[in-house]
Amino acid sequence: MQQLNEFVVSINDALTGYILIIALFGAGIWFSFRLKFIQVRGFGEGMRRTFGGLFGKKGEAGKDGMSSFQALATAIAAQVGTGNIAGAATAIAVGGPGAIFWMWIAAFLGMATIYCEALMAQKYKQVSKDGTVTGGPVYYIRAAFPNGFGKVLAAIFAVLIVFALGFMGNAVQSNSIAASFHTAFGIPQIATGIVVAVMAVFVFSGGMKRIAKVTETIVPIMAALYIVGALIVIIANIEALPGVIRDIFVGAFNPAAVAGGAMGATIKLAVQKGVGRGLFSNEAGMGSTPHAHAVAKVNHPVEQGFVAMIGVFIDTFIVLNLTAFVILTTGSRATGLTGAELSQYAFSSLFGKAGDIFIAICMFFFAFSTIVGWYFFGEANIRYLFGPKAIKFYIPLVCLCVVAGSLGEVNLVWNMADCFNSMMVVPNIIGLLALSKVIQNVHNDYFKTHTLGKKKNK
């Protein structure tokens, strides 16, 4: 098992050391400049549409798609998962406080990338004979390369995402729920895994309608719960906040200079962990969330692009930041713990045993909603590869991974998930870059008749 873990780590190092950073940063910079930093100019419009959907009239999801807010909720359900609690903690433990800075940079650039993903997912979405709407990178990758290469690249992506999210990714989510419940309540991990799998089957079997209903209900509750709890801890340790902010910026470029810096800490390690865990958290450029944004009922692809950017903002600049500040302001990094255990320790420093329980509850909401979202993304690719009849085999396989993941060794599970996530980026980014002109045309088409916040008069 140790040898397998070391082998997987070596692949991750090769991917995150060079390929992933170049692909994500390169694409983010390219699209940011090409679209005149739409993540800044369109931020207000994205917030208006997001919160208008949250407090406005809720649409009814069905096989013909879901509302813009339901699509965002499904995307956020996948984005705001264990990466925000366990992943952020691991990044800090290994890469130091500076890893958080690189998560910020990756997220800022990623907002432009995910905008493009949503545009292309909307433009190339498919409607089957029975009226079922589906979409995702496989369709825009094929459109980018309308030949044999496009088919091969799309098939590679589809296989990777099924393994990355549907199988290995959901094993990670189950692992984190089971570990946190064992710490908080002493419940055997296998028991937690079985219960989560049974709940998952109930949601999966309800199709797009039930998935949308679950995510639009859970996401606002879980976000509010975690934000309030984290703010209480940070405010209780507010005197440490200036030093924490300093450590994040100093540690980004000189990790060894930060007090308590890990042995052998380097800028490369801070960047690797920041970008790697950031990708696992906000999923910008990974090609996962376009499956949700593709089925949104909007008048123009750009409208969903605005909303998609807010998903990255909520995930990284709010939820993930809160985890980082809780860990760093409480000084919990010095314990040597990692993953969810580090986050639980940080909350317990103020709340005692209630901190373990709080994280366990948050972990359940975060991870279970991610299992639902990732199942949905994987299902779209199972349909693409094998047709709708294959779904009846996909559901039990996902549930088997959920149960098995609850017993897995956490480092190996995380590292394998990271490996598949990283490999997904390559075909997705290749497809987006090849469609740069199409993205620009769709973007420009919207702004011919609209200014930010209102429609132009003809």
Secondary structure as UniProt FT lines:
FT   HELIX           2..14
FT   HELIX           15..19
FT   HELIX           20..34
FT   TURN            35..36
FT   HELIX           38..41
FT   HELIX           43..55
FT   TURN            63..64
FT   STRAND          65..66
FT   HELIX           68..79
FT   HELIX           83..87
FT   HELIX           88..95
FT   HELIX           98..123
FT   STRAND          126..127
FT   TURN            129..130
FT   STRAND          133..134
FT   HELIX           137..144
FT   TURN            146..147
FT   HELIX           148..161
FT   HELIX           162..169
FT   HELIX           170..185
FT   HELIX           189..204
FT   TURN            205..206
FT   HELIX           207..236
FT   HELIX           238..240
FT   HELIX           241..253
FT   HELIX           255..257
FT   TURN            259..260
FT   TURN            263..264
FT   HELIX           267..282
FT   TURN            284..287
FT   HELIX           290..294
FT   HELIX           301..312
FT   HELIX           313..320
FT   HELIX           321..329
FT   TURN            330..331
FT   HELIX           332..335
FT   HELIX           339..351
FT   HELIX           353..386
FT   HELIX           388..390
FT   HELIX           391..405
FT   TURN            406..407
FT   HELIX           410..434
FT   HELIX           436..449
FT   STRAND          450..451
FT   TURN            452..453
FT   STRAND          454..455
//
